[in-house]
Amino acid sequence: MVSAGLAVSLAGCGGAATVAPSFAPGTPAHPRAVIVVARDFAFDPPVVDLVPGETVTFQVVNGGLVTHEAIVGDGPVQDAWEAAEAAVANSPPGPTPAVSVPPEVAGLRVVVGSGQRADVTWMVPGTAPTGAGGWFLGCHIPGHFALGMVVPVRFVDPDGVPLPTG
């Protein structure tokens, strides 16, 4: 399972909790910009900070040479997209095939072509930190996740203090 392996590899990071810079949480009228750069094969920043219940606009910039996606969600969301993308892994050359997952494991998905930027406004679920196993931002274009295109989502309060998670 993708989430189980990821949890084990991230668990080894340990150490003291770091505090993110404080910021004003986004509102529906004024979403907070969360800038994510996708490269071949990594994301920047190395951790995405979100405040439960805030409204954010993910600005996903693809600085890589191939199509990337940013999937935001917990382990079951990441597993669902990994399975959906794996089903089209050996597609013939051409446009990236359309894939989907059931709504209950959809999370947030942003697909971005090479050299492009896509913006998606989204409300962070207020219950997100209570989910077991944590949340992640990952790319599930076939092979990308395995090459390291995944970073953790850290839930914080408006002062940047990490919140306890499930």
C-alpha positions as CSV (number, residue, x, y, z in Angstrom):
1,M,0.0,0.0,0.0
2,V,1.3,3.4,-0.9
3,S,0.3,5.1,2.3
4,A,1.8,2.4,4.6
5,G,5.2,2.6,2.9
6,L,5.1,6.4,3.0
7,A,4.2,6.5,6.6
8,V,7.1,4.2,7.5
9,S,9.6,6.3,5.5
10,L,8.3,9.6,6.9
11,A,8.3,8.2,10.5
12,G,12.0,8.0,10.4
13,C,12.3,11.8,10.0
14,G,11.5,12.3,13.7
15,G,13.0,15.1,15.7
16,A,11.5,18.2,17.2
17,A,8.4,19.7,15.6
18,T,9.3,22.8,13.5
19,V,7.1,25.8,13.5
20,A,6.0,27.3,10.2
21,P,5.9,31.0,9.6
22,S,2.6,32.5,10.7
23,F,0.1,33.7,8.1
24,A,-3.5,34.7,7.8
25,P,-5.6,31.7,7.0
26,G,-7.5,32.1,3.7
27,T,-11.2,32.9,3.6
28,P,-13.7,32.3,0.8
29,A,-13.5,36.0,-0.1
30,H,-9.7,36.1,0.2
31,P,-8.1,32.6,-0.3
32,R,-4.5,32.2,0.7
33,A,-2.1,31.3,-2.1
34,V,-0.3,28.0,-1.7
35,I,2.4,27.9,-4.3
36,V,3.6,24.4,-5.3
37,V,6.3,23.8,-7.9
38,A,6.4,20.4,-9.6
39,R,9.7,19.4,-11.1
40,D,11.0,16.1,-12.5
41,F,10.6,14.4,-9.9
42,A,10.1,16.5,-6.7
43,F,7.8,19.1,-5.2
44,D,8.8,22.4,-3.7
45,P,8.1,23.3,-0.8
46,P,9.1,20.1,1.0
47,V,6.1,20.5,3.4
48,V,2.7,22.1,2.6
49,D,1.2,23.9,5.6
50,L,-2.6,24.2,5.7
51,V,-5.0,25.5,8.4
52,P,-8.1,23.3,8.8
53,G,-11.2,25.1,7.4
54,E,-9.3,27.8,5.5
55,T,-9.8,28.5,1.8
56,V,-6.7,28.3,-0.3
57,T,-5.8,28.7,-3.9
58,F,-3.3,26.1,-4.9
59,Q,-1.0,27.6,-7.6
60,V,0.7,24.6,-9.1
61,V,3.6,25.4,-11.4
62,N,5.1,22.7,-13.6
63,G,8.8,23.4,-13.9
64,G,9.4,19.9,-15.3
65,L,9.5,18.4,-18.8
66,V,6.5,16.2,-18.5
67,T,2.9,16.4,-17.2
68,H,2.6,16.3,-13.4
69,E,-0.4,16.3,-11.0
70,A,-0.8,17.4,-7.4
71,I,-3.1,15.2,-5.4
72,V,-3.9,16.5,-1.9
73,G,-5.4,14.0,0.5
74,D,-4.9,11.3,3.0
75,G,-3.5,7.8,2.4
76,P,-6.6,6.3,0.9
77,V,-6.8,9.2,-1.5
78,Q,-3.2,8.7,-2.5
79,D,-3.8,4.9,-2.9
80,A,-6.9,5.5,-5.1
81,W,-5.1,7.8,-7.5
82,E,-2.0,5.5,-7.6
83,A,-4.3,2.6,-8.7
84,A,-6.2,4.7,-11.2
85,E,-3.0,6.0,-12.8
86,A,-1.4,2.6,-12.8
87,A,-4.3,1.3,-14.9
88,V,-3.2,3.5,-17.8
89,A,0.5,3.2,-17.3
90,N,1.1,1.5,-20.7
91,S,-1.2,3.7,-22.8
92,P,0.0,4.5,-26.4
93,P,1.8,7.8,-27.0
94,G,-0.4,10.8,-27.0
95,P,-2.4,12.9,-24.5
96,T,-2.5,11.7,-20.9
97,P,-5.5,9.4,-20.5
98,A,-8.4,10.7,-18.4
99,V,-8.6,8.9,-15.1
100,S,-11.0,9.3,-12.1
101,V,-11.7,7.8,-8.7
102,P,-14.8,7.6,-6.5
103,P,-15.7,11.0,-4.9
104,E,-15.2,9.7,-1.4
105,V,-11.4,9.2,-2.2
106,A,-10.9,12.0,-4.7
107,G,-9.2,14.6,-2.5
108,L,-8.1,17.5,-4.6
109,R,-6.4,16.9,-8.0
110,V,-4.6,19.5,-10.1
111,V,-3.1,18.3,-13.4
112,V,-0.5,20.6,-15.0
113,G,1.3,20.3,-18.3
114,S,5.0,21.1,-18.7
115,G,5.8,24.8,-18.3
116,Q,2.2,25.6,-17.3
117,R,0.5,26.8,-14.1
118,A,-3.0,25.8,-12.9
119,D,-4.9,27.5,-10.0
120,V,-7.5,25.7,-8.0
121,T,-9.4,27.2,-5.0
122,W,-10.3,24.7,-2.3
123,M,-11.6,24.7,1.2
124,V,-9.4,22.5,3.5
125,P,-11.7,20.1,5.4
126,G,-12.0,21.1,9.1
127,T,-11.7,17.5,10.1
128,A,-8.5,16.8,8.1
129,P,-6.0,16.6,11.0
130,T,-8.0,13.9,12.7
131,G,-7.5,11.3,9.8
132,A,-5.1,8.5,10.7
133,G,-1.9,8.3,8.7
134,G,-1.6,11.9,7.8
135,W,-2.1,13.8,4.5
136,F,0.2,14.2,1.5
137,L,0.6,16.0,-1.8
138,G,1.6,13.5,-4.4
139,C,1.9,13.0,-8.1
140,H,0.6,9.7,-9.4
141,I,1.4,9.9,-13.1
142,P,2.8,6.4,-13.6
143,G,6.2,6.1,-11.8
144,H,6.3,9.6,-10.4
145,F,5.3,8.8,-6.8
146,A,7.8,6.0,-6.7
147,L,10.5,8.5,-7.8
148,G,9.8,10.7,-4.8
149,M,7.0,13.1,-6.0
150,V,5.4,13.3,-2.6
151,V,5.6,15.7,0.3
152,P,3.7,15.7,3.6
153,V,0.9,18.1,4.5
154,R,1.3,19.6,7.9
155,F,-1.8,21.0,9.6
156,V,-1.1,24.2,11.6
157,D,-2.9,26.9,13.5
158,P,-2.8,30.5,12.2
159,D,0.4,31.0,14.2
160,G,2.2,28.2,12.4
161,V,2.1,25.8,15.4
162,P,1.6,22.2,14.2
163,L,-1.7,20.7,15.3
164,P,-2.0,17.2,16.8
165,T,-3.1,14.7,14.2
166,G,-5.0,11.4,14.3
